[in-house]
Amino acid sequence: MTEVFLDPTAELSAASKALLPRLATLEGKTIGLLDINKPRGDVLLDRLEQLFAAEGVSVRRYAKPTMTRVAPLETKQQIAMECDAVVEALAD
């Protein structure tokens, strides 16, 4: 099955990017939860944190300063160094 992902930015031609492999297990992994500061995104992330904690998964929380801009490079680098995977909250 071919998967197509669309980039909602203003790029005129979509860049082709390979998907990273999925984690085989969450055991021993650290999951980053990125709040993009949309209303109620924290509610979703709070619940995910509870569910991950119940399974013994380590969680780290991050937040963008505003929903109108991409995450700062420093935040993205920190997530990449500290986490095995990330969930980004897109809620309203």
N, C-alpha and C positions, 0 to 999 in steps of 0.2 A: 504494500500500500504506500503510495506517495503522499507525503504530508506537505502542505503549503502553508507557510506562515507569512503574513503580511505585516509590514512595518508601517505604523501609523505616522511616522515622521514625514517631513516634506521632501524626501528623496524622490528624484524624478525616475530613477531606475532602481529597482529593488536589488539589493546585494544578496547573492546566494551564500548561505552559511550552513555548514554542516551542524547537525544537532549533536550535543555532547551525549555520551552514553548515560543511561539511567543508572542510578545506584542499585546494586544487586540487593542490598539490605540497608536498613537504617541503623543496625547494631554498630555501636561505637562511632557513629557519625555525628557531626555537628551541623545543625540546620540553621541558617540565617533567616530571620523574618524581617523583611524590609517594609516599613510603613511609608507610603508615598505621601502621606498627609491628606488623603481624601477623607471626607466625612465617613465615619464608622469603619474605616479600615482597621483601626485599632481593635474594634470588637471582633472582627474576623481573626486577626492575629492573636488576640488573647485566647480565643477558643482553640486555635491551632496549637498554641504553646501548651495548653492544658492537655490536649490529645497526645502531642509528642512526649510530654513529661510522663504521662501515664504509661507510655511504651518504653520509658527509660532513655529517650533520645535527648541529647544535649541541644539546647536552643540558645541562640544569641539574637538580640534585638538591635535593629538599626532603624533610622528614620531619615528621610530626606528633609531638608529645611523647608521646602515648598513643593506642592504638587505640580507647579507650572514649569519646573526645570528638571533636567535629568539629575540623577544622583551625582554629587561631587566625586571627582576622580579618587580622592582620598577614601571616601566611603566605599566605593567599588573595590578599591585595592584591599581595604581592610576586610571586607566580606570574602574576597577571593583567598586571602591568607588564612582566615579564621574558620571558614566554613567549607563543608563538602557539597552543600546544595543550598539554594535560597528560594524562599517563597515571597513573592511581592504582592502586597494587598492592593487590590483595585476594587474598592467598594464605595457605595454611595448610600 
